[in-house]
Amino acid sequence: MRILIISTFFPPQNSIASLRPYSFAKFWSERGHQVEVLTTEKINEPKPLDYPLDFATLIEAPLPVFFNRWKRNYHDGITAPSTPSRGLKSFLKKGIDYLRFQKGVMNACRMPDIADLWAIKAYPLVKRRETYDVVLSSCGPYATHLIAWRLKRAGAARFWVADYRDTWSDNYIYPGVFPFSKVEQVLERKMLLDADLITTISDPFADALGKKHGKEKTITVENGFDGTDLASLPAGPFFPQDGKLRIVHTGSIYMGKRDPTPLLRAIRLVADENPALLERLEVLFYGQRNADLALKIEQFGVDRWVRLAGFISRTESLVAQRDADFLLFLPWSDASVEGVLTGKLFEYLYSKTPIISAGTCPLDSAEKRILALNAGEVVKGEAALAAFLTRSLKKEKIPKVELGDEALKRFSRKEIACTLLSIISRKMKEKS
């Protein structure tokens, strides 16, 4: 089949969002299909993913030139809290940051978005080509769906798969802004009438999308992990062999939503009761988007044991996960949101390093998965976290999790991609 994948996120862009569309392209190509990928032009990517791309035809359209300065943090945001400043420039920056990081505008999520202008340039690049048997658009941003919808309406796509890594008009992170939020609801409903299949990362997300757009054409296609990424990792230790107990978090922080504050409070409790015990502790946060975590660390006075370790390559991230004593998982803090199964969880599982989930709400989908696989502990509240830290710091060694290949096989990106391809083929036959 001739397949087009539309995703603004794709290697060499170092983002967890790049991995899902990449796995579809990689494993569908291995099955003998002709795969093309429509994506953004990748320029000076920080810590780029060094993945082979020769199995697919890449069609790149540039983002607007005047947004190049934003492109570096287009997905992951800014790394440090801003310093106080005055003047019109500072006022405008605060306003833009508020819209981006509080409302989702111009942040690959809500309307209007940077990718709207990209889509204008991108659509003609694929419209002029031969008809595609399958077009899969990976959202967000929603502009990928706009392009796929136009192709379907123009007769240039026989079968359209609308894939949701994140939801759009009812996004659980960003509420959008009026009146665009109303436009998004209407536009999404109208577009998905033409989708042949809707896919998303979890059953709760699939239930919500199915109720709005048709349960018969909405399915769950979870994130996963490509185990071959582990084969080429350097064997040497990532951390100094100094006897410290290291808790590592990789990825984005959303204060009040995916929030490490309970852990910081717990460390403060242990520091007040038994400061000598913490001499063995080091908590490391790797990633670009850390919200106001630096201020929180300072506020609780835990900077001796907790630090922001910066943005690292994917290889470094996987090695850090492998060599840590615990991996910190931050569940979504809004109990009304169910089904957030981020790709980071599957990286953690494949590392076989015990996971510590530190939250305050009832068990969510990710925590249920952690417990079902005996992959770690779920600890609720600062007192329980303080007790966990005290116990762990008194242990000489933290054992790895016993997760066999069979237990992890269902989370293989290859298995997931091939299963989805089979579903697409079956539905295409039913349709014809």
C-alpha positions as CSV (number, residue, x, y, z in Angstrom):
1,M,0.0,0.0,0.0
2,R,1.0,3.6,-0.4
3,I,0.8,5.2,3.0
4,L,1.2,8.8,4.1
5,I,1.9,9.7,7.7
6,I,1.3,13.3,8.7
7,S,3.1,14.4,11.9
8,T,4.9,17.6,12.8
9,F,6.8,15.6,15.3
10,F,9.3,13.2,13.7
11,P,13.0,12.3,14.1
12,P,15.5,13.9,14.3
13,Q,13.3,16.0,16.6
14,N,14.0,14.8,20.1
15,S,10.5,14.5,21.6
16,I,8.5,11.6,22.9
17,A,5.9,12.7,20.4
18,S,8.2,11.8,17.5
19,L,8.4,8.1,18.4
20,R,4.8,7.0,17.8
21,P,4.6,8.2,14.1
22,Y,8.2,7.0,13.6
23,S,7.3,3.5,14.7
24,F,4.4,3.3,12.3
25,A,6.6,4.4,9.5
26,K,9.4,2.1,10.4
27,F,7.4,-1.1,10.9
28,W,5.0,-0.6,8.1
29,S,7.9,0.0,5.7
30,E,9.4,-3.3,7.0
31,R,6.1,-5.0,5.9
32,G,6.8,-3.9,2.3
33,H,4.6,-0.8,2.1
34,Q,5.6,2.5,0.5
35,V,5.7,5.0,3.3
36,E,5.9,8.8,3.0
37,V,6.0,11.2,5.9
38,L,4.8,14.8,5.8
39,T,6.5,16.7,8.6
40,T,8.1,20.0,9.5
41,E,11.6,20.9,8.3
42,K,14.0,20.0,11.0
43,I,16.7,22.7,11.6
44,N,19.3,22.7,14.3
45,E,17.4,20.3,16.5
46,P,18.8,20.2,20.1
47,K,20.1,16.7,21.0
48,P,18.7,15.2,17.8
49,L,17.5,11.6,17.5
50,D,20.0,9.6,15.5
51,Y,17.5,7.3,13.9
52,P,17.6,5.9,10.4
53,L,15.2,7.5,8.0
54,D,16.0,6.0,4.7
55,F,13.1,3.5,4.8
56,A,10.6,6.3,4.1
57,T,10.3,9.3,1.8
58,L,10.3,12.5,3.9
59,I,8.4,15.5,2.7
60,E,9.3,18.5,4.8
61,A,7.6,21.9,4.8
62,P,9.2,24.8,6.8
63,L,7.6,26.5,9.7
64,P,7.2,30.3,9.3
65,V,10.6,32.0,9.5
66,F,9.6,34.4,12.2
67,F,8.7,31.4,14.5
68,N,12.2,29.8,14.2
69,R,13.2,31.3,17.5
70,W,10.2,29.5,19.1
71,K,10.8,26.2,17.4
72,R,13.5,25.1,19.9
73,N,10.9,24.9,22.7
74,Y,7.8,24.4,20.5
75,H,6.8,21.2,22.3
76,D,8.6,21.1,25.6
77,G,8.5,24.7,26.7
78,I,11.1,26.7,28.6
79,T,13.5,25.3,31.1
80,A,13.8,27.8,33.8
81,P,11.6,30.4,35.6
82,S,11.8,33.9,34.1
83,T,13.6,36.7,36.0
84,P,11.5,39.7,36.9
85,S,11.7,42.5,34.2
86,R,9.7,45.5,33.1
87,G,8.7,47.2,29.9
88,L,6.5,46.5,26.9
89,K,8.7,43.6,25.7
90,S,8.4,41.8,29.1
91,F,4.6,42.5,29.2
92,L,4.1,40.9,25.7
93,K,6.3,38.0,26.5
94,K,4.3,37.2,29.7
95,G,1.1,37.5,27.7
96,I,2.4,35.1,25.0
97,D,3.7,32.7,27.6
98,Y,0.4,32.7,29.4
99,L,-1.5,31.9,26.2
100,R,1.0,29.1,25.2
101,F,1.6,27.4,28.6
102,Q,-1.7,28.0,30.3
103,K,-4.2,28.0,27.4
104,G,-2.3,25.9,24.8
105,V,-2.4,28.5,22.0
106,M,0.6,28.5,19.7
107,N,1.8,25.4,21.5
108,A,1.0,22.5,19.2
109,C,-2.4,22.1,20.8
110,R,-5.1,24.7,20.7
111,M,-6.3,27.2,18.1
112,P,-4.7,29.3,16.7
113,D,-1.4,27.5,16.4
114,I,2.0,27.9,14.6
115,A,1.2,24.7,12.6
116,D,-1.8,26.4,10.9
117,L,0.6,28.4,8.8
118,W,2.8,25.3,8.2
119,A,-0.3,23.4,6.9
120,I,-0.8,26.0,4.2
121,K,2.6,25.2,2.8
122,A,2.5,21.5,3.5
123,Y,-0.8,20.6,1.9
124,P,0.2,21.4,-1.7
125,L,3.3,19.2,-1.3
126,V,1.1,16.0,-1.0
127,K,-2.0,17.1,-2.9
128,R,0.0,17.0,-6.1
129,R,1.1,13.4,-5.6
130,E,-0.7,10.2,-6.4
131,T,-3.7,9.0,-4.4
132,Y,-2.7,7.4,-1.1
133,D,-4.3,4.2,0.1
134,V,-3.9,5.2,3.7
135,V,-3.3,8.6,5.3
136,L,-2.6,8.6,9.1
137,S,-2.6,12.0,10.8
138,S,-1.0,12.3,14.2
139,C,-2.5,14.9,16.5
140,G,-1.4,17.3,18.0
141,P,-1.2,19.7,16.5
142,Y,-4.6,19.5,15.0
143,A,-3.2,20.9,11.7
144,T,-2.2,17.3,10.8
145,H,-5.9,16.4,10.8
146,L,-6.8,19.4,8.7
147,I,-4.4,18.3,6.0
148,A,-5.7,14.7,6.1
149,W,-9.3,15.8,6.0
150,R,-8.6,18.0,2.9
151,L,-6.9,15.0,1.2
152,K,-9.8,12.8,2.0
153,R,-12.3,15.3,0.7
154,A,-10.3,15.8,-2.4
155,G,-10.2,12.1,-3.2
156,A,-6.5,11.9,-2.6
157,A,-6.8,9.5,0.4
158,R,-8.8,6.3,0.2
159,F,-8.7,5.6,4.0
160,W,-8.0,8.1,6.7
161,V,-6.8,7.2,10.2
162,A,-7.2,10.1,12.7
163,D,-4.7,9.3,15.4
164,Y,-4.8,11.2,18.8
165,R,-1.6,11.2,20.9
166,D,-3.4,14.0,22.8
167,T,-7.0,15.1,22.6
168,W,-7.9,18.3,20.9
169,S,-11.1,20.3,21.6
170,D,-11.5,18.7,25.0
171,N,-7.8,18.7,25.8
172,Y,-7.1,17.8,29.4
173,I,-4.1,20.0,29.8
174,Y,-5.0,23.2,27.9
175,P,-8.6,24.7,27.8
176,G,-8.0,27.0,24.8
177,V,-9.5,30.5,24.4
178,F,-12.9,31.7,23.4
179,P,-14.2,32.0,20.7
180,F,-11.6,29.6,19.1
181,S,-12.5,26.8,21.6
182,K,-16.1,26.8,20.2
183,V,-14.7,26.8,16.6
184,E,-12.5,23.8,17.5
185,Q,-15.5,21.8,18.8
186,V,-17.5,22.4,15.6
187,L,-14.5,21.8,13.3
188,E,-13.4,18.6,15.0
189,R,-16.8,17.1,14.8
190,K,-17.2,18.0,11.2
191,M,-13.8,16.7,10.1
192,L,-14.1,13.4,11.9
193,L,-17.3,12.5,10.1
194,D,-14.9,11.8,7.2
195,A,-12.4,9.7,9.2
196,D,-12.5,6.0,8.6
197,L,-10.8,5.1,11.8
198,I,-10.0,7.1,15.0
199,T,-7.2,5.8,17.2
200,T,-6.0,7.0,20.6
201,I,-3.6,6.0,23.4
202,S,-6.0,4.5,26.0
203,D,-9.5,3.0,26.6
204,P,-10.8,6.1,28.5
205,F,-9.7,8.4,25.7
206,A,-11.2,6.0,23.1
207,D,-14.5,5.9,25.1
208,A,-14.7,9.7,25.1
209,L,-13.8,10.1,21.4
210,G,-16.2,7.3,20.5
211,K,-19.2,8.9,22.2
212,K,-18.6,12.1,20.2
213,H,-17.5,10.7,16.9
214,G,-18.7,7.1,16.6
215,K,-17.8,4.1,18.8
216,E,-17.8,1.7,15.9
217,K,-14.7,3.5,14.3
218,T,-12.8,4.4,17.4
219,I,-10.2,2.1,18.9
220,T,-7.3,2.1,21.4
221,V,-3.7,1.9,20.1
222,E,-1.5,2.4,23.0
223,N,1.9,3.9,23.1
224,G,4.8,1.5,23.5
225,F,8.5,1.0,23.3
226,D,10.9,-0.2,20.6
227,G,13.2,-2.7,22.5
228,T,15.9,-2.4,19.8
229,D,16.6,1.1,21.3
230,L,18.2,-0.7,24.2
231,A,20.6,-2.8,22.2
232,S,23.0,0.0,21.3
233,L,23.2,1.7,24.7
234,P,26.6,2.1,26.2
235,A,27.4,-0.5,28.8
236,G,29.3,1.7,31.2
237,P,27.6,3.3,34.3
238,F,25.9,6.7,33.7
239,F,26.3,7.9,37.3
240,P,29.3,8.0,39.5
241,Q,29.7,4.9,41.6
242,D,29.5,6.8,44.9
243,G,26.8,4.9,46.8
244,K,24.1,7.5,46.4
245,L,20.4,6.5,45.9
246,R,19.3,8.2,42.7
247,I,15.7,8.9,41.8
248,V,15.4,10.1,38.2
249,H,12.6,11.8,36.3
250,T,12.7,12.3,32.6
251,G,10.2,14.5,30.7
252,S,7.9,17.4,31.2
253,I,6.6,18.9,34.5
254,Y,3.2,20.5,34.7
255,M,2.8,22.2,38.1
256,G,-0.5,21.4,39.7
257,K,-1.2,18.7,37.1
258,R,1.9,16.5,36.9
259,D,3.5,17.8,40.0
260,P,6.5,16.7,42.1
261,T,5.5,19.0,45.0
262,P,4.5,16.0,47.3
263,L,8.0,14.5,46.8
264,L,9.7,17.8,47.6
265,R,7.6,18.1,50.8
266,A,8.5,14.6,51.7
267,I,12.3,15.3,51.3
268,R,11.8,18.3,53.5
269,L,10.2,16.2,56.2
270,V,13.1,13.7,56.2
271,A,15.6,16.6,56.2
272,D,13.9,18.0,59.3
273,E,13.9,14.6,61.1
274,N,17.0,12.9,59.9
275,P,19.2,15.1,57.7
276,A,22.2,12.7,57.8
277,L,20.1,10.1,56.0
278,L,19.7,12.3,53.0
279,E,23.5,12.4,52.3
280,R,22.9,9.4,50.1
281,L,20.0,10.9,48.2
282,E,20.1,12.6,44.7
283,V,16.9,13.4,42.8
284,L,17.5,14.4,39.2
285,F,15.0,16.0,36.8
286,Y,15.9,15.7,33.1
287,G,14.1,17.6,30.4
288,Q,13.3,21.0,29.0
289,R,9.9,21.8,30.4
290,N,10.2,22.1,34.2
291,A,7.7,24.9,34.8
292,D,8.5,26.6,38.1
293,L,10.3,23.6,39.6
294,A,13.4,25.5,40.3
295,L,11.4,27.9,42.5
296,K,9.7,25.0,44.3
297,I,13.1,23.4,45.0
298,E,14.3,26.7,46.5
299,Q,11.0,27.2,48.4
300,F,11.3,23.9,50.2
301,G,15.0,24.2,50.7
302,V,15.9,20.9,49.1
303,D,18.4,22.0,46.6
304,R,21.2,20.0,48.3
305,W,19.4,16.8,47.2
306,V,17.2,17.8,44.2
307,R,18.5,19.4,41.0
308,L,17.5,20.1,37.4
309,A,19.9,18.2,35.3
310,G,19.0,19.7,31.9
311,F,17.9,18.4,28.5
312,I,19.8,15.3,27.4
313,S,19.8,13.0,24.4
314,R,17.5,10.1,24.1
315,T,20.4,7.7,24.5
316,E,21.5,9.5,27.7
317,S,17.9,9.4,28.9
318,L,17.5,5.7,28.4
319,V,20.9,5.0,30.1
320,A,19.9,7.3,33.0
321,Q,16.6,5.4,33.4
322,R,18.5,2.0,33.3
323,D,21.1,3.0,35.9
324,A,18.8,4.9,38.3
325,D,17.7,3.3,41.6
326,F,14.1,4.5,41.1
327,L,12.2,6.2,38.3
328,L,9.8,9.0,39.4
329,F,6.5,8.8,37.7
330,L,4.1,11.8,38.2
331,P,0.5,10.8,37.6
332,W,-2.1,13.3,36.4
333,S,-3.4,15.3,39.4
334,D,-6.9,15.8,38.2
335,A,-9.0,12.9,39.3
336,S,-11.6,13.8,36.6
337,V,-9.1,12.9,33.8
338,E,-8.7,9.2,33.2
339,G,-6.6,7.5,30.5
340,V,-3.3,9.5,30.5
341,L,-0.9,6.7,29.3
342,T,2.2,8.7,28.3
343,G,4.9,7.1,26.2
344,K,7.3,7.8,29.1
345,L,5.6,5.0,31.1
346,F,6.6,2.4,28.6
347,E,10.2,3.6,28.6
348,Y,10.2,3.2,32.3
349,L,8.8,-0.3,32.1
350,Y,11.4,-1.5,29.6
351,S,14.3,-0.1,31.8
352,K,13.3,-2.6,34.5
353,T,14.1,0.0,37.1
354,P,11.5,0.2,39.9
355,I,9.0,3.0,39.4
356,I,7.8,5.2,42.3
357,S,4.6,6.9,41.4
358,A,4.1,10.0,43.7
359,G,0.6,11.5,43.5
360,T,-2.4,12.5,45.5
361,C,-5.4,11.3,43.5
362,P,-7.0,7.9,43.3
363,L,-5.3,5.3,41.1
364,D,-5.1,6.3,37.5
365,S,-4.6,4.1,34.4
366,A,-0.8,4.4,34.5
367,E,-0.6,3.5,38.2
368,K,-2.9,0.5,37.7
369,R,-0.5,-0.7,35.0
370,I,2.5,-0.2,37.3
371,L,0.9,-2.3,40.0
372,A,-0.5,-5.0,37.8
373,L,3.1,-5.6,36.4
374,N,4.7,-5.4,39.9
375,A,6.9,-2.7,38.3
376,G,7.1,-0.4,41.3
377,E,5.1,1.3,44.1
378,V,2.3,3.8,44.2
379,V,2.8,6.1,47.2
380,K,0.2,8.8,48.0
381,G,0.9,11.8,50.2
382,E,4.0,13.4,51.6
383,A,4.0,11.4,54.9
384,A,3.9,8.1,53.0
385,L,6.6,9.4,50.6
386,A,8.8,10.4,53.5
387,A,8.5,6.9,54.9
388,F,9.3,5.4,51.5
389,L,12.4,7.5,51.3
390,T,13.5,6.6,54.8
391,R,13.1,2.9,54.1
392,S,14.9,3.1,50.7
393,L,17.8,5.1,52.0
394,K,18.5,2.5,54.6
395,K,18.8,-0.3,52.0
396,E,22.2,-1.1,50.7
397,K,21.0,-1.9,47.1
398,I,17.7,-1.6,45.2
399,P,16.9,-4.6,43.1
400,K,15.7,-4.4,39.5
401,V,12.1,-5.3,38.6
402,E,11.6,-8.8,37.3
403,L,9.8,-8.1,34.0
404,G,10.2,-10.9,31.4
405,D,10.1,-10.4,27.7
406,E,6.7,-12.0,27.4
407,A,5.2,-9.4,29.9
408,L,6.7,-6.6,27.8
409,K,5.9,-8.0,24.4
410,R,2.4,-6.5,24.4
411,F,4.0,-3.0,24.7
412,S,6.3,-3.5,21.8
413,R,6.0,-0.7,19.2
414,K,6.5,-3.3,16.5
415,E,3.6,-5.5,17.7
416,I,1.4,-2.4,18.1
417,A,2.2,-1.0,14.7
418,C,1.6,-4.4,13.0
419,T,-1.7,-4.9,14.8
420,L,-2.9,-1.5,13.7
421,L,-1.9,-2.2,10.1
422,S,-3.9,-5.5,10.2
423,I,-7.0,-3.6,11.5
424,I,-6.6,-1.0,8.8
425,S,-6.3,-3.6,6.1
426,R,-9.4,-5.5,7.4
427,K,-11.5,-2.3,7.6
428,M,-10.4,-1.3,4.1
429,K,-11.6,-4.7,2.8
430,E,-14.9,-4.3,4.7
431,K,-15.3,-0.8,3.2
432,S,-14.7,-2.0,-0.4
